[in-house]
Amino acid sequence: MVPRWLTRALTAAGTAVAVLSALAGCTAHDSGTITVGVKFDQPGLSIKKPDGTLSGFDVDVARYVAGRLGYPPDRITWIEAPSGQREMLLRNGQVDYIVASYSITDARRQRVDFAGPYLRTGQSLLVRADHDDITGTASLQNHKKLCSVSGSTPAQRIKDRYPGVQLQRYDTYAACIEALRNGAIDAVTTDDVILAGFAAQSPGAFKLVGEPFSTELYGIGLKKGRDGLRDRINSAIAEMENDGAWRTAFLANFGAAGISVPAPPPIEQP
């Protein structure tokens, strides 16, 4: 017969183990919130305004997806996700997903999973409105000073394809835009929707030149192995496209920049 004191001790130990196990498995979902990574410095896509609120196409997509997952706006925790930190945030479990102009590439697929894509865009060039010496990629080889962001696909593409360019890598596109404004660099390069957002923010100061020279597919980044969450996000993206909310969000954020509404790219099936 097991002594009563031992029975009580075993019961208490079992309860403690159960509690610790539950805490170890706890996620943002269990606490009634969801944590989403976005950029804070990309007008049109994702910008943090002086009052602390966020706006932009990526924010609208992220908020719509969270809603379909069961999290209204007041239960979303927003975290800044600069290009060079996105994979670390996912790997460390600091975010549930990232919607931050995150181009889907084969190299990134080795480290993270993607839902989507939800937007197709292309790399382009932004120059000062009163400068005509850069008209496209052919103009870049004459030792032009070109700015992009560390850890971004556009920066790597310039490095690989245009060795004659003096590539400057800054932490944010906002810093690149300021350097362009004051003449420290000759052009900024990244995806055309990002550049259009900055151009719309400063009417008459900048202009897009040349034709896009890449195809970028933006996906929603997730930690490897979260297949169930990825499938639910894919369903939410499809619903956003089908019910008109995707088109409404695009027009609201890029209509002033004069970009026509593109067709949403097909969602990839795992």
BELSUL-V754804 format. One line per field, one symbol per residue. ss: DSSP state (~ for helix, > for strand, _ for the rest). phi: phi as a letter, one per 30 degrees, with the letter a starting at -180 (. if undefined). Layout:
ss = ???
phi = ???
This chain:
ss = ___~~~~~~~~~~~~~~~~~~~~~_________>>>>>__>>___>>>_____>>_~~~~~~~~~~~~____~~~>>>>>__~~~~~~~~~_____>>____>__~~~~___>>>>>>>>>_>>>>>>________~~~_____>>>>>___~~~~~~~~~____>>>>>__~~~~~~~~~_____>>>>>~~~~~~~~~~____>>>>______>>>>>>>____~~~~~~~~~~~~~~~~__~~~~~~~~~~~~~_____________
phi = .dedddddddddddddddddddddddbedddibbcbcbdcbbejcabcdedjdcbkdddddddddedddjcdedccccbdbeedceddddddidbdabbahcddbdddddcbcbcjdcacbadbbcbddccbdcclddddddhdcccbceicdeddddedcbdddddcccdbdedddddddcidbcacbadddddddddddbeidbbdbicecabccdbcdbdejcdddddddeddddddddcjdddeddddcbeddiddddddddddcd
